[in-house]
Amino acid sequence: MDNMILSHVSVERLEYRVQDGDDVGFVEGDLVIGNDDHKVVLGIEAERSVSGGGFESSEVHLLYRRPISDFFDVQGGLRHDLAPDPETTHLVLGVSGLLEQWIEFEGNVYLSDDGDVSFRTEAETEIFLTRRIFAQPLVELDISASENQAREVGPGFAKIEAGLRFHYVVTGGFNPYVGVNYEAKLGETADFARAHGEDPDAVSFVAGVRFAY
């Protein structure tokens, strides 16, 4: 069984976000192919205005993942940002796995083709309220080691995202949900946004589905 090659598609978030200004659509998902010891992960994360604007952010990654303990994998590969401009490619090295209390954690360090170093950490968990309904709090933090004026990113804490979603389990792999999401650009990254007349933070109400097969 350990050497059997399996594939798994999971769309963690496919959602509509209602917020001040333009509403947006958001998608995040992965295709995982491999066995217990070796996996390849092809993933996408994108956000687009639904009023005809372009992508506010769009990235794809291709990672190789290998276990380093019973609960954690080490991973490395490439991430390519298609939006915002300019397009940027990053080398990726990080870990993903389960912390205590079944908290899913992922942390990566990125080296861009401009030579910039940045970090991203994500943590989320599921708290069952009934047999079919569970709450899913999550938080994501981006940190940049240097300024990149072309991408309007300042050094230090660059962006935080926090959300709370309530899922209803229809089947084991299909869950509609509703919730609330908060995103904020921080520090000098927020200053870049204000200089362009943009609001550096936004609260949105979300409705979407999570599915896997």
C-alpha atoms as a printed R data frame, in Angstrom:
    type eleno elety resid chain resno       x      y       z
1   ATOM     1    CA   MET     A     1   0.000  0.000   0.000
2   ATOM     2    CA   ASP     A     2   2.856  2.437   0.832
3   ATOM     3    CA   ASN     A     3   4.067  2.439  -2.772
4   ATOM     4    CA   MET     A     4   0.646  2.766  -4.373
5   ATOM     5    CA   ILE     A     5   0.367  6.009  -6.350
6   ATOM     6    CA   LEU     A     6  -2.836  7.865  -5.510
7   ATOM     7    CA   SER     A     7  -4.226 11.247  -6.505
8   ATOM     8    CA   HIS     A     8  -6.414 13.616  -4.548
9   ATOM     9    CA   VAL     A     9  -8.061 16.914  -5.519
10  ATOM    10    CA   SER     A    10  -9.150 19.275  -2.780
11  ATOM    11    CA   VAL     A    11 -10.673 22.733  -3.199
12  ATOM    12    CA   GLU     A    12 -10.437 24.206   0.271
13  ATOM    13    CA   ARG     A    13 -12.158 27.448  -0.580
14  ATOM    14    CA   LEU     A    14 -14.329 28.361  -3.572
15  ATOM    15    CA   GLU     A    15 -16.214 31.402  -2.387
16  ATOM    16    CA   TYR     A    16 -17.947 34.695  -3.100
17  ATOM    17    CA   ARG     A    17 -16.908 37.615  -0.915
18  ATOM    18    CA   VAL     A    18 -19.249 40.559  -0.288
19  ATOM    19    CA   GLN     A    19 -17.353 43.641   0.879
20  ATOM    20    CA   ASP     A    20 -17.142 47.421   0.537
21  ATOM    21    CA   GLY     A    21 -16.269 48.265  -3.061
22  ATOM    22    CA   ASP     A    22 -16.110 45.450  -5.579
23  ATOM    23    CA   ASP     A    23 -17.160 41.971  -4.505
24  ATOM    24    CA   VAL     A    24 -14.602 39.271  -5.312
25  ATOM    25    CA   GLY     A    25 -14.425 35.565  -6.064
26  ATOM    26    CA   PHE     A    26 -11.719 33.467  -4.416
27  ATOM    27    CA   VAL     A    27 -10.416 29.956  -5.013
28  ATOM    28    CA   GLU     A    28  -7.729 27.873  -3.286
29  ATOM    29    CA   GLY     A    29  -7.044 24.229  -4.075
30  ATOM    30    CA   ASP     A    30  -4.485 21.488  -4.609
31  ATOM    31    CA   LEU     A    31  -3.936 18.381  -6.700
32  ATOM    32    CA   VAL     A    32  -1.783 15.880  -4.787
33  ATOM    33    CA   ILE     A    33  -0.245 12.850  -6.517
34  ATOM    34    CA   GLY     A    34   2.013 10.302  -4.830
35  ATOM    35    CA   ASN     A    35   2.380  7.693  -2.125
36  ATOM    36    CA   ASP     A    36   3.070  7.840   1.626
37  ATOM    37    CA   ASP     A    37   6.725  8.803   1.120
38  ATOM    38    CA   HIS     A    38   6.734 11.010  -1.973
39  ATOM    39    CA   LYS     A    39   4.100 13.485  -3.108
40  ATOM    40    CA   VAL     A    40   3.837 16.158  -5.794
41  ATOM    41    CA   VAL     A    41   1.495 19.051  -5.090
42  ATOM    42    CA   LEU     A    42   0.110 21.359  -7.806
43  ATOM    43    CA   GLY     A    43  -1.848 24.211  -6.274
44  ATOM    44    CA   ILE     A    44  -3.599 27.462  -7.121
45  ATOM    45    CA   GLU     A    45  -4.788 30.476  -5.161
46  ATOM    46    CA   ALA     A    46  -6.545 33.364  -6.921
47  ATOM    47    CA   GLU     A    47  -8.784 36.331  -6.171
48  ATOM    48    CA   ARG     A    48 -10.681 38.246  -8.862
49  ATOM    49    CA   SER     A    49 -13.133 41.102  -8.915
50  ATOM    50    CA   VAL     A    50 -16.589 39.957 -10.081
51  ATOM    51    CA   SER     A    51 -17.416 43.359 -11.587
52  ATOM    52    CA   GLY     A    52 -15.145 42.898 -14.586
53  ATOM    53    CA   GLY     A    53 -11.831 43.877 -13.061
54  ATOM    54    CA   GLY     A    54  -8.758 41.722 -13.353
55  ATOM    55    CA   PHE     A    55  -7.175 39.350 -10.899
56  ATOM    56    CA   GLU     A    56  -6.204 41.066  -7.661
57  ATOM    57    CA   SER     A    57  -3.891 38.140  -6.907
58  ATOM    58    CA   SER     A    58  -3.121 34.859  -8.627
59  ATOM    59    CA   GLU     A    59  -0.452 32.283  -7.899
60  ATOM    60    CA   VAL     A    60   0.339 28.671  -8.702
61  ATOM    61    CA   HIS     A    61   2.825 26.381  -6.982
62  ATOM    62    CA   LEU     A    62   4.444 23.054  -7.730
63  ATOM    63    CA   LEU     A    63   5.956 21.345  -4.691
64  ATOM    64    CA   TYR     A    64   7.622 18.061  -3.792
65  ATOM    65    CA   ARG     A    65   6.612 16.867  -0.311
66  ATOM    66    CA   ARG     A    66   8.214 14.177   1.869
67  ATOM    67    CA   PRO     A    67   7.484 13.185   5.502
68  ATOM    68    CA   ILE     A    68  10.007 14.077   8.201
69  ATOM    69    CA   SER     A    69   7.919 12.817  11.158
70  ATOM    70    CA   ASP     A    70   4.581 11.158  11.857
71  ATOM    71    CA   PHE     A    71   2.786 14.509  11.570
72  ATOM    72    CA   PHE     A    72   4.977 16.778   9.422
73  ATOM    73    CA   ASP     A    73   6.271 16.916   5.847
74  ATOM    74    CA   VAL     A    74   9.072 18.986   4.383
75  ATOM    75    CA   GLN     A    75   8.320 20.543   1.007
76  ATOM    76    CA   GLY     A    76  10.146 22.429  -1.690
77  ATOM    77    CA   GLY     A    77   9.564 23.657  -5.221
78  ATOM    78    CA   LEU     A    78   8.390 26.720  -7.125
79  ATOM    79    CA   ARG     A    79   5.682 29.343  -6.775
80  ATOM    80    CA   HIS     A    80   4.792 31.651  -9.656
81  ATOM    81    CA   ASP     A    81   2.774 34.827  -9.072
82  ATOM    82    CA   LEU     A    82   0.729 35.789 -12.129
83  ATOM    83    CA   ALA     A    83  -0.828 38.829 -10.453
84  ATOM    84    CA   PRO     A    84  -0.365 41.505  -9.343
85  ATOM    85    CA   ASP     A    85   2.233 42.683 -11.856
86  ATOM    86    CA   PRO     A    86   5.066 42.100 -12.318
87  ATOM    87    CA   GLU     A    87   4.952 38.315 -12.587
88  ATOM    88    CA   THR     A    88   7.412 36.783 -10.126
89  ATOM    89    CA   THR     A    89   8.804 33.299  -9.565
90  ATOM    90    CA   HIS     A    90   9.912 32.062  -6.136
91  ATOM    91    CA   LEU     A    91  11.891 29.112  -4.842
92  ATOM    92    CA   VAL     A    92   9.954 27.555  -1.940
93  ATOM    93    CA   LEU     A    93  11.118 25.618   1.120
94  ATOM    94    CA   GLY     A    94   8.889 24.833   4.065
95  ATOM    95    CA   VAL     A    95   6.953 22.405   6.241
96  ATOM    96    CA   SER     A    96   3.320 21.378   6.564
97  ATOM    97    CA   GLY     A    97   1.546 19.156   9.025
98  ATOM    98    CA   LEU     A    98  -0.492 18.858  12.197
99  ATOM    99    CA   LEU     A    99   0.212 20.611  15.499
100 ATOM   100    CA   GLU     A   100  -1.374 19.662  18.799
101 ATOM   101    CA   GLN     A   101  -5.174 19.992  18.998
102 ATOM   102    CA   TRP     A   102  -5.295 19.010  15.279
103 ATOM   103    CA   ILE     A   103  -4.255 22.458  14.075
104 ATOM   104    CA   GLU     A   104  -3.149 22.301  10.441
105 ATOM   105    CA   PHE     A   105   0.030 24.355   9.977
106 ATOM   106    CA   GLU     A   106   2.061 25.362   6.941
107 ATOM   107    CA   GLY     A   107   5.104 27.613   6.903
108 ATOM   108    CA   ASN     A   108   7.232 28.483   3.878
109 ATOM   109    CA   VAL     A   109  10.183 30.686   3.050
110 ATOM   110    CA   TYR     A   110  10.374 32.131  -0.473
111 ATOM   111    CA   LEU     A   111  13.314 33.431  -2.540
112 ATOM   112    CA   SER     A   112  12.095 35.450  -5.529
113 ATOM   113    CA   ASP     A   113  13.832 35.899  -8.876
114 ATOM   114    CA   ASP     A   114  14.484 39.480  -7.712
115 ATOM   115    CA   GLY     A   115  16.430 38.115  -4.743
116 ATOM   116    CA   ASP     A   116  13.762 39.061  -2.176
117 ATOM   117    CA   VAL     A   117  13.142 36.768   0.782
118 ATOM   118    CA   SER     A   118   9.669 36.437   2.297
119 ATOM   119    CA   PHE     A   119   7.776 34.132   4.659
120 ATOM   120    CA   ARG     A   120   4.197 32.900   4.892
121 ATOM   121    CA   THR     A   121   2.571 30.950   7.697
122 ATOM   122    CA   GLU     A   122  -0.952 29.521   7.780
123 ATOM   123    CA   ALA     A   123  -2.858 27.778  10.562
124 ATOM   124    CA   GLU     A   124  -6.415 26.483  10.715
125 ATOM   125    CA   THR     A   125  -8.496 23.939  12.584
126 ATOM   126    CA   GLU     A   126 -11.993 22.474  12.693
127 ATOM   127    CA   ILE     A   127 -14.222 22.635  15.774
128 ATOM   128    CA   PHE     A   128 -17.331 20.460  15.521
129 ATOM   129    CA   LEU     A   129 -20.428 22.082  17.009
130 ATOM   130    CA   THR     A   130 -22.829 19.325  15.971
131 ATOM   131    CA   ARG     A   131 -22.421 16.094  14.007
132 ATOM   132    CA   ARG     A   132 -22.721 18.039  10.708
133 ATOM   133    CA   ILE     A   133 -21.727 21.623  11.546
134 ATOM   134    CA   PHE     A   134 -18.224 22.762  12.368
135 ATOM   135    CA   ALA     A   135 -16.440 26.099  12.751
136 ATOM   136    CA   GLN     A   136 -13.185 26.651  10.895
137 ATOM   137    CA   PRO     A   137 -10.994 29.503  12.206
138 ATOM   138    CA   LEU     A   138  -7.908 30.281  10.138
139 ATOM   139    CA   VAL     A   139  -5.106 32.818  10.063
140 ATOM   140    CA   GLU     A   140  -2.419 33.587   7.479
141 ATOM   141    CA   LEU     A   141   0.522 35.971   7.869
142 ATOM   142    CA   ASP     A   142   2.932 37.263   5.209
143 ATOM   143    CA   ILE     A   143   6.329 38.699   6.196
144 ATOM   144    CA   SER     A   144   8.850 40.282   3.846
145 ATOM   145    CA   ALA     A   145  12.559 40.612   4.605
146 ATOM   146    CA   SER     A   146  12.989 43.567   2.245
147 ATOM   147    CA   GLU     A   147  11.136 46.232   0.283
148 ATOM   148    CA   ASN     A   148   9.952 45.580  -3.262
149 ATOM   149    CA   GLN     A   149   8.581 48.792  -4.745
150 ATOM   150    CA   ALA     A   150   7.555 47.135  -8.006
151 ATOM   151    CA   ARG     A   151   5.207 44.797  -6.104
152 ATOM   152    CA   GLU     A   152   4.385 47.469  -3.494
153 ATOM   153    CA   VAL     A   153   5.546 45.340  -0.576
154 ATOM   154    CA   GLY     A   154   7.371 46.851   2.405
155 ATOM   155    CA   PRO     A   155   9.757 45.139   4.819
156 ATOM   156    CA   GLY     A   156   8.401 43.427   7.936
157 ATOM   157    CA   PHE     A   157   4.842 42.273   8.482
158 ATOM   158    CA   ALA     A   158   3.174 42.744   5.089
159 ATOM   159    CA   LYS     A   159  -0.309 41.201   5.270
160 ATOM   160    CA   ILE     A   160  -2.584 39.302   7.627
161 ATOM   161    CA   GLU     A   161  -5.746 37.371   6.843
162 ATOM   162    CA   ALA     A   162  -8.078 35.903   9.443
163 ATOM   163    CA   GLY     A   163 -11.368 34.140   8.898
164 ATOM   164    CA   LEU     A   164 -14.101 32.171  10.583
165 ATOM   165    CA   ARG     A   165 -16.287 29.895   8.470
166 ATOM   166    CA   PHE     A   166 -19.153 27.629   9.462
167 ATOM   167    CA   HIS     A   167 -19.388 24.453   7.377
168 ATOM   168    CA   TYR     A   168 -22.302 22.095   6.925
169 ATOM   169    CA   VAL     A   169 -21.201 18.545   6.102
170 ATOM   170    CA   VAL     A   170 -23.382 17.238   3.269
171 ATOM   171    CA   THR     A   171 -21.019 14.362   2.541
172 ATOM   172    CA   GLY     A   172 -17.514 13.620   3.708
173 ATOM   173    CA   GLY     A   173 -16.064 15.573   0.799
174 ATOM   174    CA   PHE     A   174 -18.604 18.327   0.128
175 ATOM   175    CA   ASN     A   175 -19.271 21.168   2.561
176 ATOM   176    CA   PRO     A   176 -21.092 24.443   1.815
177 ATOM   177    CA   TYR     A   177 -20.200 27.216   4.231
178 ATOM   178    CA   VAL     A   178 -20.725 30.841   5.238
179 ATOM   179    CA   GLY     A   179 -18.488 33.070   7.279
180 ATOM   180    CA   VAL     A   180 -16.527 36.252   7.637
181 ATOM   181    CA   ASN     A   181 -13.021 37.121   6.438
182 ATOM   182    CA   TYR     A   182 -10.656 39.965   7.323
183 ATOM   183    CA   GLU     A   183  -7.616 41.016   5.297
184 ATOM   184    CA   ALA     A   184  -5.218 43.838   6.122
185 ATOM   185    CA   LYS     A   185  -2.021 45.105   4.568
186 ATOM   186    CA   LEU     A   186   0.418 46.106   7.287
187 ATOM   187    CA   GLY     A   187   3.274 48.560   7.816
188 ATOM   188    CA   GLU     A   188   4.858 50.039   4.700
189 ATOM   189    CA   THR     A   189   2.821 47.665   2.519
190 ATOM   190    CA   ALA     A   190  -0.301 49.426   3.826
191 ATOM   191    CA   ASP     A   191   1.381 52.785   3.080
192 ATOM   192    CA   PHE     A   192   1.781 51.708  -0.568
193 ATOM   193    CA   ALA     A   193  -1.955 50.940  -0.720
194 ATOM   194    CA   ARG     A   194  -2.957 54.267   0.844
195 ATOM   195    CA   ALA     A   195  -0.679 56.136  -1.614
196 ATOM   196    CA   HIS     A   196  -2.752 54.661  -4.444
197 ATOM   197    CA   GLY     A   197  -6.041 55.552  -2.796
198 ATOM   198    CA   GLU     A   198  -6.750 51.970  -1.757
199 ATOM   199    CA   ASP     A   199  -8.163 50.844   1.581
200 ATOM   200    CA   PRO     A   200  -5.454 48.667   3.201
201 ATOM   201    CA   ASP     A   201  -7.964 46.454   5.003
202 ATOM   202    CA   ALA     A   202 -11.308 44.850   4.235
203 ATOM   203    CA   VAL     A   203 -13.945 42.808   6.020
204 ATOM   204    CA   SER     A   204 -15.974 40.518   3.779
205 ATOM   205    CA   PHE     A   205 -18.874 38.162   4.297
206 ATOM   206    CA   VAL     A   206 -18.324 34.915   2.422
207 ATOM   207    CA   ALA     A   207 -20.360 32.020   1.068
208 ATOM   208    CA   GLY     A   208 -18.792 29.071  -0.675
209 ATOM   209    CA   VAL     A   209 -18.137 25.371  -0.897
210 ATOM   210    CA   ARG     A   210 -15.284 23.057   0.029
211 ATOM   211    CA   PHE     A   211 -15.021 19.778  -1.830
212 ATOM   212    CA   ALA     A   212 -12.587 16.951  -2.449
213 ATOM   213    CA   TYR     A   213 -12.439 13.783  -4.483
